């Protein structure tokens, strides 16, 4: 699975510095997650920290095979 940021993202920058894998980047209109780098914070945090710090709850986990 990987974190996915919805289009409702307000680009608040809360998630970017929290990502230990530098998987979050600014896409065409909002932040996006590089699925090949996202590890759901395994080995760093108990849960995906981007989800924990998002003030508008626009980040969720999705199966990577669904995204392809």
Phi and psi restraints in degrees (range 20) as a CNS / XPLOR table:
assign (resid 1 and name C) (resid 2 and name N)
       (resid 2 and name CA) (resid 2 and name C) 1.0 -144.4 20.0 2
assign (resid 2 and name N) (resid 2 and name CA)
       (resid 2 and name C) (resid 3 and name N) 1.0 157.2 20.0 2
assign (resid 2 and name C) (resid 3 and name N)
       (resid 3 and name CA) (resid 3 and name C) 1.0 -75.6 20.0 2
assign (resid 3 and name N) (resid 3 and name CA)
       (resid 3 and name C) (resid 4 and name N) 1.0 144.5 20.0 2
assign (resid 3 and name C) (resid 4 and name N)
       (resid 4 and name CA) (resid 4 and name C) 1.0 -129.1 20.0 2
assign (resid 4 and name N) (resid 4 and name CA)
       (resid 4 and name C) (resid 5 and name N) 1.0 135.1 20.0 2
assign (resid 4 and name C) (resid 5 and name N)
       (resid 5 and name CA) (resid 5 and name C) 1.0 -106.4 20.0 2
assign (resid 5 and name N) (resid 5 and name CA)
       (resid 5 and name C) (resid 6 and name N) 1.0 123.4 20.0 2
assign (resid 5 and name C) (resid 6 and name N)
       (resid 6 and name CA) (resid 6 and name C) 1.0 -73.8 20.0 2
assign (resid 6 and name N) (resid 6 and name CA)
       (resid 6 and name C) (resid 7 and name N) 1.0 163.7 20.0 2
assign (resid 6 and name C) (resid 7 and name N)
       (resid 7 and name CA) (resid 7 and name C) 1.0 -66.1 20.0 2
assign (resid 7 and name N) (resid 7 and name CA)
       (resid 7 and name C) (resid 8 and name N) 1.0 -13.6 20.0 2
assign (resid 7 and name C) (resid 8 and name N)
       (resid 8 and name CA) (resid 8 and name C) 1.0 -75.1 20.0 2
assign (resid 8 and name N) (resid 8 and name CA)
       (resid 8 and name C) (resid 9 and name N) 1.0 -1.3 20.0 2
assign (resid 8 and name C) (resid 9 and name N)
       (resid 9 and name CA) (resid 9 and name C) 1.0 -53.8 20.0 2
assign (resid 9 and name N) (resid 9 and name CA)
       (resid 9 and name C) (resid 10 and name N) 1.0 134.2 20.0 2
assign (resid 9 and name C) (resid 10 and name N)
       (resid 10 and name CA) (resid 10 and name C) 1.0 -100.4 20.0 2
assign (resid 10 and name N) (resid 10 and name CA)
       (resid 10 and name C) (resid 11 and name N) 1.0 9.1 20.0 2
assign (resid 10 and name C) (resid 11 and name N)
       (resid 11 and name CA) (resid 11 and name C) 1.0 56.3 20.0 2
assign (resid 11 and name N) (resid 11 and name CA)
       (resid 11 and name C) (resid 12 and name N) 1.0 46.2 20.0 2
assign (resid 11 and name C) (resid 12 and name N)
       (resid 12 and name CA) (resid 12 and name C) 1.0 -78.5 20.0 2
assign (resid 12 and name N) (resid 12 and name CA)
       (resid 12 and name C) (resid 13 and name N) 1.0 -12.6 20.0 2
assign (resid 12 and name C) (resid 13 and name N)
       (resid 13 and name CA) (resid 13 and name C) 1.0 73.8 20.0 2
assign (resid 13 and name N) (resid 13 and name CA)
       (resid 13 and name C) (resid 14 and name N) 1.0 11.4 20.0 2
assign (resid 13 and name C) (resid 14 and name N)
       (resid 14 and name CA) (resid 14 and name C) 1.0 -69.3 20.0 2
assign (resid 14 and name N) (resid 14 and name CA)
       (resid 14 and name C) (resid 15 and name N) 1.0 -37.6 20.0 2
assign (resid 14 and name C) (resid 15 and name N)
       (resid 15 and name CA) (resid 15 and name C) 1.0 -79.5 20.0 2
assign (resid 15 and name N) (resid 15 and name CA)
       (resid 15 and name C) (resid 16 and name N) 1.0 -32.4 20.0 2
assign (resid 15 and name C) (resid 16 and name N)
       (resid 16 and name CA) (resid 16 and name C) 1.0 -56.9 20.0 2
assign (resid 16 and name N) (resid 16 and name CA)
       (resid 16 and name C) (resid 17 and name N) 1.0 -53.5 20.0 2
assign (resid 16 and name C) (resid 17 and name N)
       (resid 17 and name CA) (resid 17 and name C) 1.0 -71.3 20.0 2
assign (resid 17 and name N) (resid 17 and name CA)
       (resid 17 and name C) (resid 18 and name N) 1.0 -14.3 20.0 2
assign (resid 17 and name C) (resid 18 and name N)
       (resid 18 and name CA) (resid 18 and name C) 1.0 -83.9 20.0 2
assign (resid 18 and name N) (resid 18 and name CA)
       (resid 18 and name C) (resid 19 and name N) 1.0 -17.4 20.0 2
assign (resid 18 and name C) (resid 19 and name N)
       (resid 19 and name CA) (resid 19 and name C) 1.0 -76.7 20.0 2
assign (resid 19 and name N) (resid 19 and name CA)
       (resid 19 and name C) (resid 20 and name N) 1.0 114.2 20.0 2
assign (resid 19 and name C) (resid 20 and name N)
       (resid 20 and name CA) (resid 20 and name C) 1.0 -72.5 20.0 2
assign (resid 20 and name N) (resid 20 and name CA)
       (resid 20 and name C) (resid 21 and name N) 1.0 -12.7 20.0 2
assign (resid 20 and name C) (resid 21 and name N)
       (resid 21 and name CA) (resid 21 and name C) 1.0 -107.3 20.0 2
assign (resid 21 and name N) (resid 21 and name CA)
       (resid 21 and name C) (resid 22 and name N) 1.0 3.8 20.0 2
assign (resid 21 and name C) (resid 22 and name N)
       (resid 22 and name CA) (resid 22 and name C) 1.0 51.2 20.0 2
assign (resid 22 and name N) (resid 22 and name CA)
       (resid 22 and name C) (resid 23 and name N) 1.0 42.8 20.0 2
assign (resid 22 and name C) (resid 23 and name N)
       (resid 23 and name CA) (resid 23 and name C) 1.0 -88.8 20.0 2
assign (resid 23 and name N) (resid 23 and name CA)
       (resid 23 and name C) (resid 24 and name N) 1.0 -12.5 20.0 2
assign (resid 23 and name C) (resid 24 and name N)
       (resid 24 and name CA) (resid 24 and name C) 1.0 -96.5 20.0 2
assign (resid 24 and name N) (resid 24 and name CA)
       (resid 24 and name C) (resid 25 and name N) 1.0 130.5 20.0 2
assign (resid 24 and name C) (resid 25 and name N)
       (resid 25 and name CA) (resid 25 and name C) 1.0 -140.8 20.0 2
assign (resid 25 and name N) (resid 25 and name CA)
       (resid 25 and name C) (resid 26 and name N) 1.0 161.5 20.0 2
assign (resid 25 and name C) (resid 26 and name N)
       (resid 26 and name CA) (resid 26 and name C) 1.0 -83.5 20.0 2
assign (resid 26 and name N) (resid 26 and name CA)
       (resid 26 and name C) (resid 27 and name N) 1.0 118.3 20.0 2
assign (resid 26 and name C) (resid 27 and name N)
       (resid 27 and name CA) (resid 27 and name C) 1.0 -85.9 20.0 2
assign (resid 27 and name N) (resid 27 and name CA)
       (resid 27 and name C) (resid 28 and name N) 1.0 -153.3 20.0 2
assign (resid 27 and name C) (resid 28 and name N)
       (resid 28 and name CA) (resid 28 and name C) 1.0 -65.8 20.0 2
assign (resid 28 and name N) (resid 28 and name CA)
       (resid 28 and name C) (resid 29 and name N) 1.0 -38.4 20.0 2
assign (resid 28 and name C) (resid 29 and name N)
       (resid 29 and name CA) (resid 29 and name C) 1.0 -130.6 20.0 2
assign (resid 29 and name N) (resid 29 and name CA)
       (resid 29 and name C) (resid 30 and name N) 1.0 -20.9 20.0 2
assign (resid 29 and name C) (resid 30 and name N)
       (resid 30 and name CA) (resid 30 and name C) 1.0 -153.4 20.0 2
assign (resid 30 and name N) (resid 30 and name CA)
       (resid 30 and name C) (resid 31 and name N) 1.0 174.0 20.0 2
assign (resid 30 and name C) (resid 31 and name N)
       (resid 31 and name CA) (resid 31 and name C) 1.0 -66.7 20.0 2
assign (resid 31 and name N) (resid 31 and name CA)
       (resid 31 and name C) (resid 32 and name N) 1.0 146.9 20.0 2
assign (resid 31 and name C) (resid 32 and name N)
       (resid 32 and name CA) (resid 32 and name C) 1.0 -135.2 20.0 2
assign (resid 32 and name N) (resid 32 and name CA)
       (resid 32 and name C) (resid 33 and name N) 1.0 167.3 20.0 2
assign (resid 32 and name C) (resid 33 and name N)
       (resid 33 and name CA) (resid 33 and name C) 1.0 -117.1 20.0 2
assign (resid 33 and name N) (resid 33 and name CA)
       (resid 33 and name C) (resid 34 and name N) 1.0 130.6 20.0 2
assign (resid 33 and name C) (resid 34 and name N)
       (resid 34 and name CA) (resid 34 and name C) 1.0 -79.6 20.0 2
assign (resid 34 and name N) (resid 34 and name CA)
       (resid 34 and name C) (resid 35 and name N) 1.0 105.5 20.0 2
assign (resid 34 and name C) (resid 35 and name N)
       (resid 35 and name CA) (resid 35 and name C) 1.0 -59.4 20.0 2
assign (resid 35 and name N) (resid 35 and name CA)
       (resid 35 and name C) (resid 36 and name N) 1.0 -28.1 20.0 2
assign (resid 35 and name C) (resid 36 and name N)
       (resid 36 and name CA) (resid 36 and name C) 1.0 -73.4 20.0 2
assign (resid 36 and name N) (resid 36 and name CA)
       (resid 36 and name C) (resid 37 and name N) 1.0 -15.4 20.0 2
assign (resid 36 and name C) (resid 37 and name N)
       (resid 37 and name CA) (resid 37 and name C) 1.0 -106.9 20.0 2
assign (resid 37 and name N) (resid 37 and name CA)
       (resid 37 and name C) (resid 38 and name N) 1.0 -19.1 20.0 2
assign (resid 37 and name C) (resid 38 and name N)
       (resid 38 and name CA) (resid 38 and name C) 1.0 -74.4 20.0 2
assign (resid 38 and name N) (resid 38 and name CA)
       (resid 38 and name C) (resid 39 and name N) 1.0 126.6 20.0 2
assign (resid 38 and name C) (resid 39 and name N)
       (resid 39 and name CA) (resid 39 and name C) 1.0 -117.9 20.0 2
assign (resid 39 and name N) (resid 39 and name CA)
       (resid 39 and name C) (resid 40 and name N) 1.0 13.7 20.0 2
assign (resid 39 and name C) (resid 40 and name N)
       (resid 40 and name CA) (resid 40 and name C) 1.0 59.2 20.0 2
assign (resid 40 and name N) (resid 40 and name CA)
       (resid 40 and name C) (resid 41 and name N) 1.0 26.8 20.0 2
assign (resid 40 and name C) (resid 41 and name N)
       (resid 41 and name CA) (resid 41 and name C) 1.0 65.7 20.0 2
assign (resid 41 and name N) (resid 41 and name CA)
       (resid 41 and name C) (resid 42 and name N) 1.0 17.4 20.0 2
assign (resid 41 and name C) (resid 42 and name N)
       (resid 42 and name CA) (resid 42 and name C) 1.0 -58.5 20.0 2
assign (resid 42 and name N) (resid 42 and name CA)
       (resid 42 and name C) (resid 43 and name N) 1.0 130.8 20.0 2
assign (resid 42 and name C) (resid 43 and name N)
       (resid 43 and name CA) (resid 43 and name C) 1.0 88.1 20.0 2
assign (resid 43 and name N) (resid 43 and name CA)
       (resid 43 and name C) (resid 44 and name N) 1.0 -7.3 20.0 2
assign (resid 43 and name C) (resid 44 and name N)
       (resid 44 and name CA) (resid 44 and name C) 1.0 -117.4 20.0 2
assign (resid 44 and name N) (resid 44 and name CA)
       (resid 44 and name C) (resid 45 and name N) 1.0 -49.7 20.0 2
assign (resid 44 and name C) (resid 45 and name N)
       (resid 45 and name CA) (resid 45 and name C) 1.0 -133.7 20.0 2
assign (resid 45 and name N) (resid 45 and name CA)
       (resid 45 and name C) (resid 46 and name N) 1.0 164.1 20.0 2
assign (resid 45 and name C) (resid 46 and name N)
       (resid 46 and name CA) (resid 46 and name C) 1.0 -73.1 20.0 2
assign (resid 46 and name N) (resid 46 and name CA)
       (resid 46 and name C) (resid 47 and name N) 1.0 -23.9 20.0 2
assign (resid 46 and name C) (resid 47 and name N)
       (resid 47 and name CA) (resid 47 and name C) 1.0 -145.0 20.0 2
assign (resid 47 and name N) (resid 47 and name CA)
       (resid 47 and name C) (resid 48 and name N) 1.0 163.4 20.0 2
assign (resid 47 and name C) (resid 48 and name N)
       (resid 48 and name CA) (resid 48 and name C) 1.0 -59.5 20.0 2
assign (resid 48 and name N) (resid 48 and name CA)
       (resid 48 and name C) (resid 49 and name N) 1.0 115.4 20.0 2
assign (resid 48 and name C) (resid 49 and name N)
       (resid 49 and name CA) (resid 49 and name C) 1.0 -69.9 20.0 2
assign (resid 49 and name N) (resid 49 and name CA)
       (resid 49 and name C) (resid 50 and name N) 1.0 -27.0 20.0 2
assign (resid 49 and name C) (resid 50 and name N)
       (resid 50 and name CA) (resid 50 and name C) 1.0 -61.9 20.0 2
assign (resid 50 and name N) (resid 50 and name CA)
       (resid 50 and name C) (resid 51 and name N) 1.0 -39.1 20.0 2
assign (resid 50 and name C) (resid 51 and name N)
       (resid 51 and name CA) (resid 51 and name C) 1.0 -66.7 20.0 2
assign (resid 51 and name N) (resid 51 and name CA)
       (resid 51 and name C) (resid 52 and name N) 1.0 -41.3 20.0 2
assign (resid 51 and name C) (resid 52 and name N)
       (resid 52 and name CA) (resid 52 and name C) 1.0 -64.8 20.0 2
assign (resid 52 and name N) (resid 52 and name CA)
       (resid 52 and name C) (resid 53 and name N) 1.0 -34.3 20.0 2
assign (resid 52 and name C) (resid 53 and name N)
       (resid 53 and name CA) (resid 53 and name C) 1.0 -95.2 20.0 2
assign (resid 53 and name N) (resid 53 and name CA)
       (resid 53 and name C) (resid 54 and name N) 1.0 -7.7 20.0 2
assign (resid 53 and name C) (resid 54 and name N)
       (resid 54 and name CA) (resid 54 and name C) 1.0 -68.2 20.0 2
assign (resid 54 and name N) (resid 54 and name CA)
       (resid 54 and name C) (resid 55 and name N) 1.0 118.5 20.0 2
assign (resid 54 and name C) (resid 55 and name N)
       (resid 55 and name CA) (resid 55 and name C) 1.0 -73.6 20.0 2
assign (resid 55 and name N) (resid 55 and name CA)
       (resid 55 and name C) (resid 56 and name N) 1.0 -16.1 20.0 2
assign (resid 55 and name C) (resid 56 and name N)
       (resid 56 and name CA) (resid 56 and name C) 1.0 -117.7 20.0 2
assign (resid 56 and name N) (resid 56 and name CA)
       (resid 56 and name C) (resid 57 and name N) 1.0 9.5 20.0 2
assign (resid 56 and name C) (resid 57 and name N)
       (resid 57 and name CA) (resid 57 and name C) 1.0 53.8 20.0 2
assign (resid 57 and name N) (resid 57 and name CA)
       (resid 57 and name C) (resid 58 and name N) 1.0 49.3 20.0 2
assign (resid 57 and name C) (resid 58 and name N)
       (resid 58 and name CA) (resid 58 and name C) 1.0 -104.4 20.0 2
assign (resid 58 and name N) (resid 58 and name CA)
       (resid 58 and name C) (resid 59 and name N) 1.0 12.3 20.0 2
assign (resid 58 and name C) (resid 59 and name N)
       (resid 59 and name CA) (resid 59 and name C) 1.0 -117.5 20.0 2
assign (resid 59 and name N) (resid 59 and name CA)
       (resid 59 and name C) (resid 60 and name N) 1.0 135.2 20.0 2
assign (resid 59 and name C) (resid 60 and name N)
       (resid 60 and name CA) (resid 60 and name C) 1.0 -144.0 20.0 2
assign (resid 60 and name N) (resid 60 and name CA)
       (resid 60 and name C) (resid 61 and name N) 1.0 167.9 20.0 2
assign (resid 60 and name C) (resid 61 and name N)
       (resid 61 and name CA) (resid 61 and name C) 1.0 -95.3 20.0 2
assign (resid 61 and name N) (resid 61 and name CA)
       (resid 61 and name C) (resid 62 and name N) 1.0 139.1 20.0 2
assign (resid 61 and name C) (resid 62 and name N)
       (resid 62 and name CA) (resid 62 and name C) 1.0 -138.2 20.0 2
assign (resid 62 and name N) (resid 62 and name CA)
       (resid 62 and name C) (resid 63 and name N) 1.0 151.7 20.0 2
assign (resid 62 and name C) (resid 63 and name N)
       (resid 63 and name CA) (resid 63 and name C) 1.0 -67.0 20.0 2
assign (resid 63 and name N) (resid 63 and name CA)
       (resid 63 and name C) (resid 64 and name N) 1.0 134.9 20.0 2
assign (resid 63 and name C) (resid 64 and name N)
       (resid 64 and name CA) (resid 64 and name C) 1.0 -67.4 20.0 2
assign (resid 64 and name N) (resid 64 and name CA)
       (resid 64 and name C) (resid 65 and name N) 1.0 -30.7 20.0 2
assign (resid 64 and name C) (resid 65 and name N)
       (resid 65 and name CA) (resid 65 and name C) 1.0 -69.5 20.0 2
assign (resid 65 and name N) (resid 65 and name CA)
       (resid 65 and name C) (resid 66 and name N) 1.0 -22.3 20.0 2
assign (resid 65 and name C) (resid 66 and name N)
       (resid 66 and name CA) (resid 66 and name C) 1.0 -74.2 20.0 2
assign (resid 66 and name N) (resid 66 and name CA)
       (resid 66 and name C) (resid 67 and name N) 1.0 -30.3 20.0 2
assign (resid 66 and name C) (resid 67 and name N)
       (resid 67 and name CA) (resid 67 and name C) 1.0 -77.9 20.0 2
assign (resid 67 and name N) (resid 67 and name CA)
       (resid 67 and name C) (resid 68 and name N) 1.0 -22.7 20.0 2
